Amino acid sequence: MKRETKTLSQKSLLAARRWHVVDATGQTVGRLASRIATLLRGKNNPAFSPHLDCGDFVVVVNARQLQFTGNKLRDKIYYRHTEYPGGIRTTTAGQMLANRPEEILRLAVEGMLPKTRLGHQMATKLKIYAGADHPHAAQQPLALAVGE
């Protein structure tokens, strides 16, 4: 007697995209970024397929209140280039947290996603806000408890 197994189809999951709200107050950057990357990639879905974008939308609020461990606020350096000769620019994590807190989490999450067109598509489902307000209340996002 042969046992039948049913394979889940990804087409049925495309309509079931959920929205999650994550409060970043007091959260460590790397731990929070890995949890968000899992949701964006869709690895929490039973029908996860690595070649499809089956992840959920994630809204992060209070990005200004992220935390780093150790001396990273002073020692961690972010690099960017202006595309002109000698145009390398450096910024410490403390300066970046004061000026552009959304970019810290965006860079951390995008570093954990695939470096392909699919990964860029997944990154567009991440919405980050420095304050407590966000314009996505119409999507009825679920509050996601991310504990350490």
C-alpha positions in Angstrom: 0.0 0.0 0.0 1.5 3.3 -1.1 1.1 6.4 1.0 0.0 9.5 -0.8 1.5 12.8 0.1 0.1 16.1 -1.1 2.5 18.8 -2.3 1.5 22.3 -1.4 1.2 24.6 -4.3 2.8 28.1 -4.1 -0.1 29.6 -6.1 -2.5 29.4 -3.2 0.0 31.2 -0.9 0.5 34.2 -3.1 -2.9 35.6 -2.1 -2.2 35.0 1.6 0.6 37.6 2.1 0.5 38.9 5.6 1.7 42.1 7.1 3.7 42.2 10.3 4.6 45.2 12.5 7.8 44.9 14.5 8.7 47.4 17.3 12.5 47.8 17.2 12.7 49.5 20.7 15.6 48.0 22.5 16.3 45.3 19.9 19.8 44.3 18.8 20.4 45.0 15.2 21.6 41.6 14.0 19.1 39.5 15.9 16.2 41.6 14.6 17.6 41.7 11.1 17.8 37.9 10.9 14.2 37.5 12.1 13.0 40.0 9.5 15.0 38.4 6.7 13.3 35.1 7.6 9.9 36.6 7.2 10.7 38.5 4.0 12.1 35.3 2.4 9.1 33.2 3.5 10.9 30.5 5.3 8.2 30.4 7.9 5.6 29.3 5.3 5.0 25.6 5.0 5.3 25.8 1.2 8.6 27.6 1.1 10.2 27.6 -2.3 13.7 29.1 -2.7 13.1 30.2 -6.2 9.8 32.1 -5.5 9.1 35.2 -3.5 6.6 33.8 -0.9 7.5 36.0 2.0 5.4 38.5 4.0 5.5 42.3 4.3 7.3 43.7 7.4 6.8 47.2 8.8 9.5 48.2 11.4 8.7 51.1 13.7 11.0 52.9 16.2 14.2 52.2 14.3 15.8 55.2 16.1 15.8 53.1 19.3 17.8 50.1 17.9 20.8 49.0 20.0 24.2 47.7 19.2 26.2 45.4 21.5 29.7 46.2 22.7 31.5 49.2 21.3 29.9 49.0 17.9 28.4 52.5 18.1 32.0 53.8 18.1 33.9 51.1 16.2 31.6 49.9 13.5 32.2 51.7 10.2 29.8 51.9 7.2 31.4 52.6 3.8 30.0 54.1 0.7 31.5 55.4 -2.5 30.5 58.4 -4.6 31.7 56.7 -7.8 34.3 59.4 -8.3 38.1 58.7 -7.9 39.0 58.9 -4.2 35.3 59.2 -3.3 35.2 56.7 -0.4 33.1 58.0 2.5 33.0 56.5 6.0 30.4 56.8 8.8 30.3 55.3 12.2 27.3 53.4 13.5 26.7 56.1 16.1 26.5 58.8 13.4 24.3 56.6 11.2 21.9 55.9 14.1 21.6 59.7 14.7 21.2 60.7 11.1 19.7 57.8 9.2 18.5 55.0 11.5 16.4 53.3 8.9 19.5 52.7 6.7 21.2 50.7 9.5 18.5 48.0 9.6 18.0 48.1 5.8 21.7 47.3 5.2 21.6 44.5 7.8 18.5 42.8 6.4 19.6 43.2 2.7 22.9 41.6 3.6 21.0 38.5 4.7 18.8 38.2 1.6 19.9 36.7 -1.8 22.0 38.9 -4.0 19.8 38.4 -7.0 16.7 40.0 -8.6 14.6 37.9 -6.3 16.4 39.2 -3.3 15.9 42.8 -4.4 12.2 42.0 -4.9 12.0 40.7 -1.4 13.7 43.8 0.0 10.9 46.0 -1.4 8.5 44.4 1.1 10.4 45.9 4.0 9.1 49.2 5.3 11.2 51.0 8.0 10.2 54.1 10.0 12.3 56.0 12.6 9.3 56.9 14.7 6.3 55.1 16.1 3.8 56.0 13.3 3.4 54.2 9.9 1.0 54.7 7.0 0.1 51.0 6.7 -2.8 50.7 9.1 -5.2 49.9 6.2 -3.4 46.6 5.7 -4.2 45.5 9.3 -0.7 44.3 10.2 -0.2 41.8 12.9 2.0 42.7 15.8 5.1 40.5 15.9 6.8 39.9 19.2 10.5 39.6 18.7 12.1 38.7 22.0 15.8 38.2 22.7 
